[in-house]
Amino acid sequence: MQLEGTPGHRLVAYYAEPGTHEHGALVLLDMAAHELTANVAAPNSRLSATTPDGAV
């Protein structure tokens, strides 16, 4: 779905019936998104994407 007034942006929605493998995959994606968001908010947390020496 194109969003008026926001060139280049789209809204995409995914749905899967609960109890299916597809639903489980979407739940895992949602969990990963929350972890990434938490990592951006607290970059020094243990979920940091950097190595112990600070490299990305």
Rosetta silent file (secondary structure, phi, psi, omega in degrees, C-alpha in Angstrom):
SEQUENCE: MQLEGTPGHRLVAYYAEPGTHEHGALVLLDMAAHELTANVAAPNSRLSATTPDGAV
SCORE:     score description
SCORE:     0.000 S_00000001
   1 L     0.000  123.192  175.720    0.000    0.000    0.000 S_00000001
   2 E   -75.263  143.832  178.132    1.469    3.344   -1.011 S_00000001
   3 L  -107.380  119.481 -179.671    1.236    6.096    1.597 S_00000001
   4 L   -61.590  140.991  177.160    0.256    9.497    0.238 S_00000001
   5 L    77.541    4.972  178.462    2.661   12.303    1.070 S_00000001
   6 L  -133.438   75.482 -176.945    5.491    9.903    1.919 S_00000001
   7 L   -54.609  132.891  177.604    7.373    9.169   -1.298 S_00000001
   8 L    85.012   -4.429  179.737    9.138    5.831   -1.265 S_00000001
   9 L  -103.128  146.158  176.933    7.334    4.513    1.825 S_00000001
  10 E  -137.803  152.497  174.658    4.902    1.608    1.886 S_00000001
  11 L  -107.294  125.506 -179.520    2.827   -0.055    4.552 S_00000001
  12 L  -124.139  133.523  177.698    2.967   -3.849    4.526 S_00000001
  13 L  -123.345  136.873  178.377    0.942   -6.107    6.831 S_00000001
  14 L  -116.456  145.375  178.217    1.450   -9.839    7.284 S_00000001
  15 L  -141.480  140.944  174.578   -1.040  -12.293    8.759 S_00000001
  16 L  -142.493  143.544  178.529   -0.853  -15.992    9.514 S_00000001
  17 L   -63.600  131.267  176.952   -3.352  -18.295   11.180 S_00000001
  18 L   -55.655  141.938  178.952   -2.363  -19.017   14.792 S_00000001
  19 L    92.325   -6.874  179.256   -0.921  -22.494   15.245 S_00000001
  20 L   -94.390  163.163  176.170    0.681  -22.635   11.777 S_00000001
  21 H   -61.835  -36.152  179.358    4.386  -22.691   10.976 S_00000001
  22 H   -62.789  -39.617  178.452    3.927  -19.336    9.274 S_00000001
  23 H   -63.900  -43.176  177.564    2.512  -17.857   12.484 S_00000001
  24 H   -59.736  -39.783  178.733    5.483  -19.162   14.440 S_00000001
  25 H   -65.398  -41.024  178.778    7.837  -17.532   11.922 S_00000001
  26 H   -66.185  -36.909  177.078    6.040  -14.193   12.226 S_00000001
  27 H   -63.105  -42.877  178.275    6.240  -14.387   16.022 S_00000001
  28 H   -63.335  -40.996  176.866   10.005  -14.973   15.780 S_00000001
  29 H   -61.903  -41.232  178.804   10.370  -12.000   13.442 S_00000001
  30 H   -62.869  -42.677  179.409    8.391   -9.852   15.876 S_00000001
  31 H   -63.802  -41.457  179.418   10.610  -10.953   18.764 S_00000001
  32 H   -64.338  -39.572  178.952   13.754  -10.176   16.753 S_00000001
  33 H   -62.464  -40.283  178.729   12.410   -6.719   15.900 S_00000001
  34 H   -65.241  -39.498  178.105   11.835   -6.002   19.594 S_00000001
  35 H   -64.495  -42.517  179.335   15.397   -7.108   20.414 S_00000001
  36 H   -64.804  -41.155  178.580   16.819   -4.868   17.696 S_00000001
  37 H   -63.370  -42.068  178.728   14.730   -1.925   18.895 S_00000001
  38 H   -64.673  -36.439  179.885   15.905   -2.491   22.466 S_00000001
  39 H   -66.695  -37.690  177.679   19.494   -2.650   21.219 S_00000001
  40 H   -67.215  -38.823 -178.772   19.156    0.719   19.478 S_00000001
  41 H   -71.887  -31.599 -178.802   17.678    2.242   22.646 S_00000001
  42 L  -132.550   75.773 -172.680   20.424    0.750   24.854 S_00000001
  43 L   -62.189  -16.954  179.699   23.480    0.204   22.635 S_00000001
  44 L   -93.616    8.686 -179.982   25.678   -0.946   25.521 S_00000001
  45 L   -72.741  170.091 -179.172   23.378   -3.832   26.443 S_00000001
  46 L   -67.831  -13.100  178.960   24.452   -7.447   26.052 S_00000001
  47 L   -87.098    9.454 -177.233   22.412   -7.606   22.825 S_00000001
  48 L   -58.483  143.206 -179.525   24.826   -5.210   21.150 S_00000001
  49 L   -82.556    2.630 -178.822   25.744   -6.024   17.565 S_00000001
  50 L   -91.540  160.171  176.088   29.401   -5.162   18.224 S_00000001
  51 L   -83.585  168.591 -179.057   32.192   -7.592   19.049 S_00000001
  52 L   -55.711  -29.147 -179.785   33.993   -7.470   22.428 S_00000001
  53 L   -85.623    3.995  176.825   36.674   -5.207   20.918 S_00000001
  54 L    93.103   -3.504  178.391   34.004   -2.711   19.816 S_00000001
  55 L   -73.906  153.671  179.677   34.018   -3.522   16.093 S_00000001
  56 L   -92.198    0.000    0.000   30.700   -3.774   14.276 S_00000001
